[in-house]
Amino acid sequence: MLKTSLSLTALFVSSAVFADAPIAEQQAKDMERIIVTGSRVEERLDEVTASVVIVDQQALLRNMEVTNELQSILAIQVPGMGPNTGTNSSSGQNLRGRSALVLIDGLPQSTPLRNGRLAIRSLDPSVIERVEVIKGATSIYGNGAAGGIINYITKNADSKDGFNGKLNLATNFSVTDFDDSLGKRADVTLDGRNDKLSFVANVAYEDNGIIKDADGDPLGLLYGMSGFESKNAFTKIGYDLTDQSALSLTYNYFEGQQETDYISINKTVNDGEKSYAEKNTSGIKAPGDPQGPRGNHNLKLQYEHAEIFTDTLFTGDVYWQKLENVFFYSTKFRDPELGLAGGQSMIESEKTGIRANFNTTVDFDNTAASFTYGIDLLNDVTAQTMVDGRDWTPEMDMDNAALYFQSKFVINDDWVVKAGLRHEEIDVSVNDFQTLMVCRKTCSDVVNVAGGDIEYSATTYNLGLRYNAFDTFMPFVSYSEGFDVTDLGRTLRTASAPSINKIDTDASIIKNYEIGFDGYYGIFNYQFATFISKSNIGTSLVEDAATGKYESVRSPQEIYGFEAALEAKPSDTLTLGVNYSWLEGKNTDTDEYLNGSTINPPKFAAYADVTITNDWHASLTMMHVGSRDRFEKVGNVYTGTNGPVSSYNVVNLSTSYQISQGLKVYGGVENLLNNDYYPARSQSYTGSGYNVKGKGATVNLGINYLF
């Protein structure tokens, strides 16, 4: 068994893989020993001084037998990650109570300048080789990683010459009411290698059908996945220039939109009725454009040299990313003077960046040292406009230059000492703008705001220590800081001052303290970590009960919690595991609890993974989400995201059978017991249309063919 700091709660450690894939199995085992996200170079997991989760290829495949939703997969796999929202939005699904920076092969997908919480679903899971999650504030990749990092590592070609292919076909449907619920999915992956040239190509298509709750009623459509139609195209081309250098080009395109002839019937938590959908029989098209990402482009050119100078690995990236994410139609954007009954907003973001990363290794007496250092350059232009052409959040043009240095010393193979820093220089340019009138209980005033430049300069630090002398108890302690421009766009769009220079746009420094241990004894693996996360400026949203307006609370916050995991492998054919995570948080100025947009309720998960025969495998998972009730009603109603959360359970079952060397069939049932429940976000968010029930029992059937 491995000596790692890997969070074993995050893995279905499967004892069965494709019968015709011994090379893939060995590669998976090798990959479990390394991580690239935390330090930007490959390093052993038992040299990481922080809580890390790796969702490997086997775990992804087992979960995809039940669902392809990455939010659901990560909710089960990652302790400290909030429960799935059941929607296209991760708002209310945080990592240790804060926003995570989502990456694809190290390229940022999140839009920190105007955080729409839509980045988790930014590519199709069929192109992912593994997911690496670093928990706790970190500045290794720059702005936006207040809660940690979620990095999707995409697939590479097989290491041997030849051509490989995989075809996957699947369908899903509601057990409670089949009508209109039939979904369909197809994805094809090809990879090949010929001497120095290699490639991977993938196309994927999915149409969810109409999703039903435990009563057989269609789910409400706000940020909904009903009728959600997604398309993904991915390619990666590599060329070995020499024995020590290589060039690669990667491109991924993802789009997903809610295309349905259903209309949403919106209710609220305070109504005591669920939001649902019904078929549109009026013959009149519902207002607005389809919700979802119109397009997410990622392009990266990478050059690697194993020894650009003595004992130094170099990796250089040039990248470009562009996206458009369309939100739901709302009458709060009405403007009678313009003849508009409502509208919908859209986040537009374009990033261009250059990264140069060096890693130098040095061996001393009884000490192996490595030094990682480099420069990041980024231009990020982000705005939140209206589909009809009006502006809501002004365009923000950010130039970011950063230098970083990270050191690691492994002493006598037992002690691991880490220390590092990152210095940021950021300039955000904003032109003169006019705030948009938004009508909730009352209509907001229109304010003319003089633009200008907002400048930030900050240095963040980290320090970690780990002791690996005993397999049964390997403790670590760490301190890390993250730099976060706290959703600047939301602050600007609600401006009441006449000039940008008079608006509080200060950035936040998040300080994360963590202590934990992991180890193994006999058939058992275990891990425990406890943490405190402090920030000088908070990111919670609070509703003004009188106006219905949401505003950011820019007060100090403290979030604290713990995570524990235990896994047992009593035989080669059976793996059992449990995990638990709990956190809480307060505004330290007022000593008030943080609301449901920040703090997720406690979460417990258990799983059993069994090989019935050499060809037949099954997995059973259970997730229990606990209760959280911290807030009183205001005027006999709950406001903002202060609704009480009651506990619920979700059980999933999957099984697969290897018919022949290249052919496998599989099936899964999500919410096997057809539990009737509201997800945590649906309970805590009191806005109209948010109280949508969880998915009822849903069957997923598929077939894989390898060629």
C-alpha positions in Angstrom: 0.0 0.0 0.0 1.2 3.5 -0.7 2.6 5.9 1.8 0.7 9.0 0.6 -1.1 12.0 1.9 -3.9 11.1 -0.5 -7.4 11.5 0.9 -8.5 8.0 0.7 -12.1 9.1 1.2 -11.9 10.5 -2.3 -11.3 7.3 -4.1 -13.2 4.2 -5.1 -10.2 1.9 -5.1 -11.3 -0.6 -7.6 -9.8 -4.1 -7.8 -11.1 -4.7 -11.3 -10.3 -2.8 -14.4 -10.9 -3.5 -18.1 -9.6 -7.0 -18.7 -7.8 -5.9 -21.9 -6.0 -2.9 -20.3 -3.0 -4.0 -18.2 -0.9 -1.1 -19.4 -3.6 1.4 -18.3 -3.9 -0.3 -15.0 -0.1 0.0 -14.3 -0.2 3.6 -15.5 -3.0 4.4 -13.1 -1.1 2.8 -10.2 2.0 4.9 -11.1 -0.1 8.1 -11.4 -1.5 7.6 -7.9 2.0 8.2 -6.5 2.3 11.7 -8.0 0.5 15.0 -8.2 1.3 18.0 -10.4 -1.2 20.7 -9.2 0.2 21.6 -5.8 3.8 22.5 -6.9 3.4 22.7 -10.7 5.8 19.8 -11.2 5.4 16.1 -10.5 6.0 15.2 -6.9 5.3 12.3 -4.6 2.1 12.5 -2.6 4.0 11.6 0.6 5.9 14.9 0.1 2.8 17.1 0.0 2.2 19.1 3.2 -1.5 19.7 2.6 -4.8 17.9 2.1 -4.9 16.4 -1.4 -7.6 14.4 -3.2 -7.0 12.6 -6.5 -10.0 11.3 -8.4 -8.3 8.8 -10.7 -9.5 7.2 -13.9 -11.0 4.2 -12.2 -13.0 6.3 -9.8 -14.3 8.5 -12.7 -15.4 5.5 -14.7 -17.2 4.0 -11.7 -19.0 7.2 -11.0 -19.9 7.7 -14.7 -21.8 4.5 -14.6 -24.3 6.4 -12.5 -24.0 10.0 -13.6 -21.8 12.2 -15.8 -22.3 15.3 -13.7 -18.9 16.4 -12.3 -20.7 18.3 -9.5 -22.2 15.0 -8.3 -18.9 13.1 -8.7 -16.8 15.6 -6.8 -19.5 15.9 -4.0 -19.1 12.2 -3.3 -15.4 12.0 -3.9 -14.0 15.0 -2.2 -14.4 15.6 1.6 -14.7 19.3 2.3 -16.6 19.8 -1.0 -20.2 20.8 -0.6 -23.1 18.6 -1.7 -24.2 18.7 -5.3 -26.7 21.5 -6.1 -28.5 19.5 -8.7 -28.1 22.4 -11.1 -25.7 23.8 -13.6 -24.4 26.2 -11.0 -22.0 25.5 -8.1 -23.2 28.5 -6.1 -23.6 27.1 -2.6 -21.2 24.2 -3.3 -18.0 25.4 -1.9 -14.6 23.9 -1.0 -14.0 24.3 2.7 -16.4 27.2 2.7 -14.7 29.2 -0.1 -14.6 29.3 -3.9 -12.2 27.0 -5.7 -10.2 27.9 -8.7 -11.1 25.5 -11.5 -8.4 24.6 -14.0 -8.1 22.5 -17.1 -4.4 21.3 -17.4 -3.5 24.3 -15.2 -5.5 26.8 -17.3 -8.1 28.9 -15.3 -11.8 28.3 -16.1 -13.1 30.3 -13.2 -13.9 34.0 -13.7 -12.8 35.5 -10.3 -13.4 39.1 -11.5 -17.2 38.2 -11.8 -17.6 34.8 -10.3 -20.6 33.1 -11.9 -19.9 29.8 -10.2 -20.3 27.8 -13.4 -16.7 26.6 -13.9 -17.0 23.1 -12.5 -18.9 22.0 -15.5 -16.5 23.4 -18.2 -15.7 20.2 -20.1 -17.0 16.7 -20.7 -15.8 14.1 -18.2 -14.9 11.7 -21.0 -11.7 13.7 -21.7 -10.5 13.7 -18.1 -7.8 11.4 -17.1 -7.9 12.4 -13.4 -8.9 15.3 -11.1 -6.5 16.8 -8.6 -7.9 18.8 -5.7 -5.8 20.9 -3.4 -7.7 22.0 -0.3 -7.1 25.3 1.5 -6.1 28.7 0.3 -3.2 28.7 -2.1 -1.6 31.3 -4.5 0.4 28.9 -6.6 -1.9 29.7 -9.6 -2.8 33.2 -8.6 -6.1 34.9 -8.0 -9.3 33.0 -7.2 -8.0 30.0 -5.2 -9.5 31.0 -1.8 -10.8 27.6 -1.0 -8.3 25.6 -3.1 -7.8 24.3 -6.6 -9.7 21.8 -8.8 -7.5 20.8 -11.7 -8.9 18.6 -14.5 -5.9 16.7 -16.1 -6.9 15.7 -19.6 -6.0 12.4 -21.4 -2.7 11.6 -23.1 -1.9 9.1 -25.8 -0.8 5.6 -24.8 2.9 5.4 -24.3 3.4 2.7 -26.9 3.2 3.1 -30.7 -0.2 2.1 -32.2 -3.8 3.2 -32.4 -6.5 2.9 -29.9 -10.2 3.8 -29.8 -13.1 3.8 -27.4 -16.8 4.2 -28.1 -19.3 4.8 -25.4 -23.1 4.9 -25.8 -25.5 5.5 -23.0 -29.1 6.4 -22.1 -30.8 7.5 -19.0 -34.4 7.8 -17.8 -36.6 8.5 -14.8 -38.0 5.5 -12.9 -40.8 7.6 -11.4 -42.1 8.9 -14.7 -40.7 7.9 -18.0 -42.5 10.5 -20.1 -40.0 12.9 -21.9 -37.2 11.7 -19.5 -35.2 9.7 -22.0 -31.7 11.0 -22.3 -28.9 10.0 -24.7 -25.2 10.2 -24.7 -22.3 9.3 -27.1 -18.6 9.9 -26.9 -15.7 8.6 -29.0 -12.0 8.8 -28.0 -9.1 8.1 -30.3 -5.5 8.1 -29.5 -2.3 7.1 -31.3 1.4 7.3 -31.3 4.0 6.8 -34.1 7.6 7.3 -33.1 7.8 11.0 -32.1 4.2 12.0 -32.9 1.2 11.4 -30.7 -2.4 12.5 -30.6 -5.7 12.2 -28.6 -9.0 13.3 -30.0 -12.5 13.2 -28.4 -16.0 14.2 -29.3 -18.9 13.9 -26.9 -22.6 14.7 -27.1 -25.2 14.4 -24.3 -28.9 15.3 -24.0 -30.3 14.9 -20.5 -34.0 14.6 -21.2 -36.5 16.0 -18.6 -35.3 15.2 -15.1 -38.0 14.2 -12.6 -38.1 14.2 -8.8 -39.2 11.4 -6.5 -42.9 12.2 -7.2 -42.3 12.1 -11.0 -42.7 15.8 -11.4 -40.2 17.7 -13.7 -37.6 19.7 -11.8 -37.7 23.5 -12.0 -35.6 25.0 -14.7 -33.6 27.7 -12.8 -29.9 26.8 -13.6 -31.5 23.4 -14.4 -30.1 20.3 -16.1 -33.4 19.2 -17.6 -33.2 19.3 -21.4 -29.5 20.3 -21.1 -27.8 19.5 -24.3 -23.9 19.6 -24.3 -21.2 19.2 -26.9 -17.5 18.8 -26.4 -14.6 18.6 -28.8 -11.0 17.9 -27.6 -7.7 17.3 -29.2 -4.1 17.1 -28.0 -1.2 16.7 -30.4 2.4 16.0 -29.1 5.7 15.9 -30.8 9.0 14.8 -29.2 11.6 17.3 -30.5 14.5 15.4 -28.9 15.0 12.8 -26.2 14.7 15.6 -23.7 12.2 18.1 -25.2 8.7 18.0 -26.5 6.0 20.3 -27.9 2.2 19.8 -27.4 -0.9 21.7 -28.6 -4.2 21.2 -26.8 -7.6 22.5 -27.7 -11.0 21.9 -26.0 -14.4 23.3 -26.8 -17.4 22.9 -24.6 -21.0 24.2 -24.9 -24.1 23.3 -23.1 -27.6 24.8 -23.3 -31.0 24.1 -21.8 -33.2 23.3 -24.8 -36.7 22.4 -23.7 -40.3 23.2 -24.4 -41.1 23.1 -20.6 -41.6 26.2 -18.6 -40.7 26.7 -14.9 -43.3 27.3 -12.2 -41.2 29.1 -9.6 -41.9 29.0 -5.8 -39.8 29.9 -2.8 -38.8 28.2 0.5 -41.2 30.5 2.3 -44.1 29.4 0.1 -43.8 25.8 1.4 -44.1 24.6 -2.2 -41.5 23.2 -4.6 -40.5 24.8 -7.8 -41.3 22.6 -10.8 -41.7 22.6 -14.5 -44.6 21.8 -16.8 -45.0 21.4 -20.6 -45.5 24.6 -22.5 -48.9 24.1 -24.2 -49.6 27.8 -24.9 -47.8 27.9 -28.2 -45.9 31.0 -27.1 -42.2 30.6 -26.7 -40.9 31.3 -23.1 -38.9 34.5 -23.0 -35.1 34.5 -23.1 -32.3 32.6 -24.7 -31.3 29.1 -23.6 -29.3 29.0 -20.3 -25.8 27.7 -20.2 -22.3 28.1 -21.7 -22.6 29.2 -25.3 -19.0 28.2 -25.8 -15.9 27.6 -23.8 -12.6 27.6 -25.8 -9.3 26.5 -24.3 -6.1 26.5 -26.4 -2.6 25.8 -25.0 0.8 25.5 -26.6 3.3 23.9 -24.2 7.1 23.3 -24.5 8.9 21.0 -22.1 12.6 20.4 -21.7 13.8 17.9 -19.2 17.2 19.6 -18.6 17.2 23.1 -20.1 20.2 23.7 -17.9 21.9 21.6 -15.2 19.4 19.5 -13.3 16.5 21.9 -14.3 13.2 21.0 -15.9 11.5 23.8 -17.9 7.8 24.0 -18.8 6.6 27.0 -20.8 2.9 27.6 -21.7 1.2 30.1 -24.0 -2.6 29.9 -23.6 -5.9 31.4 -24.5 -9.4 30.9 -23.0 -12.7 32.5 -24.0 -16.2 31.8 -22.7 -19.8 33.0 -22.7 -22.1 31.8 -19.9 -25.8 32.8 -20.2 -27.9 33.0 -17.1 -31.7 32.6 -16.6 -34.3 35.1 -17.8 -35.7 37.3 -15.0 -38.2 40.1 -14.7 -35.9 41.9 -12.2 -34.2 43.3 -15.3 -37.4 44.9 -16.6 -37.2 48.5 -17.9 -40.5 49.9 -19.0 -38.9 52.9 -20.6 -37.1 50.6 -23.0 -40.1 48.4 -23.4 -38.4 45.4 -21.7 -40.4 43.1 -19.5 -37.2 41.4 -18.3 -33.8 40.2 -19.4 -31.0 37.8 -18.8 -27.3 38.4 -18.1 -24.2 36.8 -19.6 -20.6 36.6 -18.3 -18.1 37.1 -21.1 -14.5 36.5 -20.3 -11.3 36.2 -22.4 -7.9 35.3 -20.9 -4.5 35.3 -22.6 -1.4 34.2 -20.6 2.2 33.1 -20.6 3.8 30.8 -18.0 7.4 29.9 -17.5 8.1 27.3 -14.8 11.5 26.0 -13.8 12.3 23.2 -11.4 15.9 22.7 -10.2 16.9 19.7 -8.1 20.0 19.6 -5.8 21.3 16.7 -3.7 23.1 17.4 -0.4 24.2 15.0 2.3 21.1 13.1 3.4 18.9 15.9 1.8 17.2 16.1 -1.5 16.2 19.6 -2.4 14.1 21.1 -5.2 13.4 24.6 -6.1 10.4 25.6 -8.3 10.3 29.2 -9.6 9.0 31.2 -12.5 6.8 33.9 -13.9 3.1 34.2 -14.7 1.7 36.8 -17.1 -2.1 37.1 -17.6 -4.5 39.4 -19.2 -8.2 38.8 -18.2 -11.0 40.8 -19.7 -14.3 40.1 -18.1 -17.8 41.7 -18.1 -21.4 40.7 -17.3 -23.6 42.1 -19.9 -27.3 41.6 -20.8 -28.2 39.5 -23.8 -30.2 42.5 -25.0 -27.1 44.7 -25.1 -27.3 46.5 -21.8 -24.4 46.5 -19.4 -24.7 45.2 -15.8 -21.1 44.7 -14.7 -18.7 46.9 -16.5 -15.8 45.5 -18.5 -12.8 44.9 -16.3 -9.4 44.6 -18.1 -6.9 43.0 -15.7 -3.1 42.7 -16.3 -1.5 40.4 -13.8 2.3 39.7 -13.4 3.6 37.4 -10.8 6.9 35.9 -9.6 7.0 32.8 -7.4 9.5 30.6 -5.6 8.9 27.3 -3.9 11.5 25.2 -2.1 11.3 21.6 -0.8 13.8 19.7 1.3 13.5 16.0 2.0 15.8 15.2 4.9 16.8 11.6 5.6 13.7 10.4 3.7 11.6 11.2 6.7 11.3 14.9 7.1 9.7 17.1 4.4 10.1 20.9 4.7 8.5 23.3 2.3 8.6 27.1 2.1 7.6 29.5 -0.7 6.2 32.8 -1.8 4.5 34.5 -4.6 4.4 38.2 -5.5 1.5 39.7 -7.4 1.3 43.0 -9.3 -2.3 43.5 -10.7 -3.8 46.5 -12.6 -7.5 46.5 -13.4 -8.8 49.1 -15.8 -12.5 50.1 -15.8 -14.0 52.7 -18.1 -16.8 55.1 -17.0 -20.0 53.2 -16.5 -23.6 53.4 -15.5 -25.2 50.9 -13.0 -28.2 48.9 -14.2 -31.6 49.4 -12.7 -32.5 46.1 -11.0 -36.0 45.6 -9.6 -36.7 43.2 -6.8 -38.9 44.5 -4.0 -37.9 47.9 -5.0 -35.9 49.2 -8.1 -32.3 50.2 -7.6 -31.1 53.7 -8.5 -29.1 54.3 -11.7 -25.7 55.7 -10.8 -23.1 57.2 -13.1 -19.6 56.0 -12.0 -16.3 57.5 -13.1 -13.9 54.7 -14.0 -10.2 54.4 -13.5 -7.4 52.0 -12.6 -7.4 49.7 -9.5 -4.0 48.5 -8.5 -3.1 45.6 -6.2 0.3 44.5 -4.9 0.7 41.6 -2.6 3.1 38.9 -1.5 1.8 35.6 -0.1 3.7 32.9 1.7 3.5 29.2 2.6 5.3 26.9 5.0 4.8 23.2 5.6 6.3 20.3 7.5 5.7 16.6 7.3 7.2 13.5 9.1 7.1 10.2 7.3 9.2 7.9 9.6 6.2 5.7 10.6 3.8 4.2 8.2 1.0 4.1 10.8 1.2 7.8 11.6 2.5 10.5 9.2 1.6 13.9 10.5 1.8 17.2 8.6 1.3 20.9 9.5 1.0 23.8 7.1 0.4 27.5 6.7 -0.6 28.9 3.4 -1.9 32.2 2.1 -4.1 33.0 -0.9 -4.7 36.3 -2.7 -8.3 37.0 -3.9 -9.8 39.9 -5.7 -13.1 39.4 -4.1 -15.7 39.3 -7.0 -14.8 42.8 -8.1 -17.6 42.8 -10.7 -20.3 42.2 -8.1 -19.0 45.1 -6.0 -18.9 47.5 -9.0 -22.4 46.6 -10.4 -24.0 47.7 -7.1 -21.9 50.9 -6.8 -23.6 53.8 -5.1 -20.5 56.2 -5.2 -19.9 58.5 -8.2 -16.3 57.3 -8.7 -14.5 54.0 -8.7 -11.9 55.5 -6.4 -14.6 55.9 -3.7 -15.7 52.3 -3.8 -14.2 49.7 -1.4 -12.4 47.4 -3.9 -9.8 46.0 -1.5 -8.6 42.5 -2.1 -8.5 39.8 0.5 -5.7 37.7 1.9 -6.9 34.3 3.0 -4.7 32.6 5.7 -5.1 28.8 6.0 -3.8 26.9 9.0 -3.9 23.1 8.8 -2.7 20.1 10.9 -3.4 16.5 10.0 -2.1 13.0 9.6 -2.5 10.0 7.4 -1.3 6.4 7.6 -2.0 2.7 7.1 -2.0 -0.4 9.2 -2.8 -3.8 7.9 -5.9 -3.6 5.8 -6.7 0.0 6.9 -5.9 3.4 5.5 -6.9 6.6 7.3 -6.6 10.3 7.3 -7.6 13.2 9.5 -7.2 17.0 9.0 -8.4 20.1 10.9 -8.1 23.6 9.6 -8.8 27.3 10.3 -9.2 29.7 7.3 -9.2 33.4 8.1 -9.7 36.3 5.7 -9.6 40.1 6.3 -12.4 40.6 3.8 -15.4 38.3 3.5 -17.3 37.1 0.4 -20.8 36.3 1.7 -23.9 37.8 0.2 -26.6 39.1 2.4 -30.1 40.1 1.3 -31.6 43.4 2.5 -35.1 42.3 3.7 -36.6 45.7 2.8 -35.3 46.0 -0.8 -34.5 42.4 -1.7 -31.0 43.6 -2.9 -28.1 41.3 -2.4 -24.8 42.9 -1.3 -21.4 41.5 -0.5 -20.4 41.7 3.2 -16.8 42.8 3.3 -16.1 42.0 6.9 -13.5 39.6 8.3 -14.4 35.9 8.3 -13.2 32.8 10.1 -14.0 29.3 8.8 -13.0 26.2 10.6 -13.6 22.5 10.4 -12.3 19.0 10.1 -12.3 16.0 7.8 -11.8 12.3 8.6 -11.6 9.1 6.5 -11.2 5.4 7.0 -10.8 2.8 4.3 -10.5 -1.0 4.6 -9.5 -3.6 2.0 -10.3 -6.9 3.7 -9.7 -8.9 0.4 -8.6 -8.4 -3.1 -12.3 -8.3 -4.2 -13.7 -5.9 -1.6 -13.0 -2.3 -0.6 -15.0 -0.4 2.1 -14.8 3.2 3.2 -16.3 6.0 5.1 -15.6 9.7 5.4 -17.0 12.7 7.3 -16.5 16.4 6.9 -17.8 19.3 9.0 -17.2 23.0 8.9 -18.6 26.2 10.4 -17.9 29.9 10.0 -18.5 33.4 11.4 -18.3 37.0 10.6 -15.7 37.9 13.3 -16.8 41.6 13.4 -20.4 40.7 14.4 -19.9 37.1 15.7 -22.7 36.1 13.3 -22.8 32.8 11.5 -22.1 32.8 7.8 -25.0 31.9 5.6 -25.7 29.0 3.2 -23.9 30.6 0.3 -20.7 30.1 2.2 -21.1 27.3 4.7 -22.2 23.8 3.6 -23.8 21.4 6.1 -22.0 18.3 7.5 -21.5 15.5 5.0 -21.0 11.8 5.6 -20.2 9.2 2.8 -19.8 5.5 2.7 -19.0 3.1 -0.1 -18.5 -0.5 -1.0 -16.7 -1.6 -4.1 -16.8 -5.3 -4.9 -15.5 -7.7 -7.6 -18.1 -10.4 -7.9 -16.2 -12.3 -10.6 -13.3 -11.5 -12.8 -15.7 -9.8 -15.3 -18.4 -8.6 -12.9 -18.0 -5.5 -10.7 -20.4 -3.5 -8.5 -20.3 -0.3 -6.4 -22.6 1.1 -3.8 -22.3 4.6 -2.4 -24.3 6.5 0.2 -24.1 10.2 1.0 -25.7 11.7 4.1 -26.1 15.5 4.2 -26.6 16.8 7.7 -28.8 19.6 9.0 -27.9 23.3 9.6 -30.2 25.8 11.2 -28.5 29.0 12.3 -30.8 31.8 11.4 -34.1 33.4 12.5 -36.9 34.5 10.3 -37.2 38.2 9.4 -40.8 39.4 9.3 -42.0 35.7 9.4 -39.9 34.7 6.4 -36.4 33.5 5.8 -34.2 35.8 3.7 -31.2 35.6 1.4 -29.5 32.2 1.8 -30.5 31.8 5.5 -33.0 29.0 5.1 -32.7 26.0 7.4 -31.3 22.8 6.0 -32.8 19.5 7.0 -30.8 16.2 6.5 -31.2 13.8 3.7 -29.6 10.7 2.2 -28.8 9.6 -1.4 -27.8 6.1 -2.3 -26.3 5.1 -5.7 -25.7 1.7 -7.2 -23.7 0.7 -10.3 -22.5 -2.5 -11.9 -20.5 -3.4 -15.0 -19.8 -6.7 -16.9 -17.0 -7.4 -19.2 -18.6 -9.4 -22.1 -15.4 -9.8 -24.0 -11.9 -8.3 -24.2 -13.1 -5.1 -25.8 -16.8 -5.0 -24.9 -18.3 -3.9 -21.5 -21.9 -3.1 -20.5 -22.8 -1.1 -17.4 -25.7 0.2 -15.5 -26.4 2.5 -12.6 -29.2 3.9 -10.5 -28.9 7.4 -9.0 -31.0 7.8 -5.9 -31.7 4.1 -5.7 -34.2 4.4 -2.9 -36.1 7.2 -4.6 -35.6 9.5 -1.6 -37.8 12.6 -1.7 -35.6 15.5 -0.7 -34.4 19.0 -1.4 -30.6 19.5 -1.9 -28.9 21.7 0.6 -28.8 24.7 -1.7 -32.5 24.4 -2.5 -33.3 24.6 1.2 -30.9 27.5 2.2 -31.5 29.7 -0.9 -34.9 31.6 -0.5 -35.1 33.3 -3.9 -37.8 32.5 -6.3 -37.2 29.3 -8.3 -34.3 28.0 -6.2 -36.3 25.4 -4.1 -36.1 22.6 -6.6 -36.2 19.0 -5.3 -33.4 16.5 -5.9 -33.4 14.0 -8.7 -35.7 11.0 -8.2 -34.6 7.4 -9.0 -32.9 7.6 -12.4 -31.4 4.7 -14.4 -28.3 5.0 -16.6 -27.4 2.2 -19.0 -24.4 2.1 -21.3 -22.0 0.1 -23.4 -18.2 0.6 -23.9 -16.4 -0.8 -26.9 -12.6 -0.7 -27.1 -10.8 -1.0 -30.5 
